[in-house]
Amino acid sequence: MILDAVLDDRHCWWLSPEADKRRFFALMQDNYLRPEDYPHITFGSGRERVIRCFPDKLPIGVEKGRTDHLVLLYLVNRRIPVDFRQFLIRHAGLLQFVHTWTLRLLVPRRFRKAVSLYQAAVREELWTPMNPSVTKLLETCFAECQSTGAHVVDPTDPYIRREFRRQGNANVQALYRAWRRQGDGVIWDAHSSTLADDRARGCSTVEVEPLNRQYLQLSGAMDRDAWAKKGGQAKIGSGWPPCFGALTEPSLPLG
């Protein structure tokens, strides 16, 4: 599906391997980004800490004749944007540097009803900065939740609980999940207004590209939520993919 989307777009040069992406940003953009400033995941700690950049392995397009405009692809493979929110949080720092970009959602037929949830996730994670006073509280709240095992969206402080309702439970849960992997940096990025300003200037946009071809041979592999459900019911050795766990997301304001 991703290959078809790349081949159909003749307006971009496409970067796929991690080395090509980092070389492009180092040479063409003339930046001073560190490995931890790129989308990444981290393994280990201290001297054994390893940073893996661009872990999503999704192509990034560079518009021909306009190298300051990037096209990011994302293949929708769940009915709720749980993984997509992590993708957005990982890329927020890089998008703040790039400024001019298009996020293109590749949507198979079975997930077309989920498009509004994915668009809402972009608005919440990238284009709606948190209040700095809230992000300051999150540093303490997240640390307490991790140490006590408390539910992150049910804090004891009534003020924090009220602010969490304003931000949306899905947004807070996604930020907590990213914080556990990446640390306080994701909280500091959450109150930056750079991406909201870029959108106001018309420098960033989201496109929805329906995948109209038939991919019947991939139907079972595409729906991760169906995998989780069937994996939980299937017997050991039945051949179903492993259960990923049922993650739910409450209703989101789409306005």
PyMOL commands that set and color helices and strands:
alter all, ss='L'
color gray80, all
select helices_A, chain A and resi 2-8+18-27+35-37+46-48+82-98+109-125+132-148+158-167+169-182+185-190+194-200+216-222+224-233
alter helices_A, ss='H'
color red, helices_A
select strands_A, chain A and resi 12-15+40-43+50-53+60-63+70-75+101-108+204-211
alter strands_A, ss='S'
color yellow, strands_A
deselect
rebuild
show_as cartoon
